């Protein structure tokens, strides 16, 4: 635990000056050596997030007033301790936000040793050597960084509700990076079939008396290519949400699969119910039998990320150094289904229903792949 100082400066003990890096006004003050508990003076800064001096002065007044009214004698957990508490008290205990743990792992690795107060001025997050710059240098996309920082914001919010942070504590402001441009990466029919066949071979392979180490990634790939579901929905899929009674009857061809999670709140990224495709049905039925006809439990054996096992599947399908394999992400399996379906003339309304997306979103991303898209008006104008 990092002890939070009880020292609160008066307004005249602070400086208000614009940051050389961002231009935002910052409140700057020094905690005397006798007040830090370490015997050394410490300079603190708090960003006002505004370039207007008048607004900044008002923010300074309110901020210092809030500090005086807050309970400052308690200890603050480090960011890493708070993340661990969030995992235990929310993700594990409530069974919610399981995918957030993957987003929080790099946050804990890079920021875990810091106190939340260390993030106040934004340097540790947005500075030259801050979190965003470090993750970008690691080859992580803007959208992924945004998701990671969003998870950090959720941790701070939960920390206050769960009283892991003082009631009157002001969590640091975390600016989320902008969303990147939407990708349009998808597999053509030949590569899609190649990935599908490879996954099918891996799923049924036996290695050293056991299952292939990438079997989870293989089953994920087969479901994703056939059902166009979101990655998280597949990774969280339970046998209770597949009609196993009909699945056990080889004469029946119509089996429903429900990607909705009753424990998960409804968001813009909706999930739907749909029939299992004819191509996937015998594969899924065989896997169900292989697992001992379970009535409940994770379809993929365990819950959690399939990133590494999916990477193994695409490596075996396309080989090392392949342009196709290197550029393929798990979500591209969903884009592949939607794009190929649109190219074959499936109506966009039906594509939207399978994707559990709005028609507006589907048209935005896939309408230009439809046969004869804008061909009639162009020819009529000519």
PyMOL commands that set and color helices and strands:
alter all, ss='L'
color gray80, all
select helices_A, chain A and resi 11-13+33-36+53-69+79-94+100-111+116-119+123-126+131-137+142-161+189-204+215-227+231-235+239-241+244-247+278-290+307-318+323-326+332-343+348-355+359-369+375-381
alter helices_A, ss='H'
color red, helices_A
select strands_A, chain A and resi 2-3+15-18+25-31+42-47+75-76+206-207+210-211+256-258+273-275
alter strands_A, ss='S'
color yellow, strands_A
deselect
rebuild
show_as cartoon
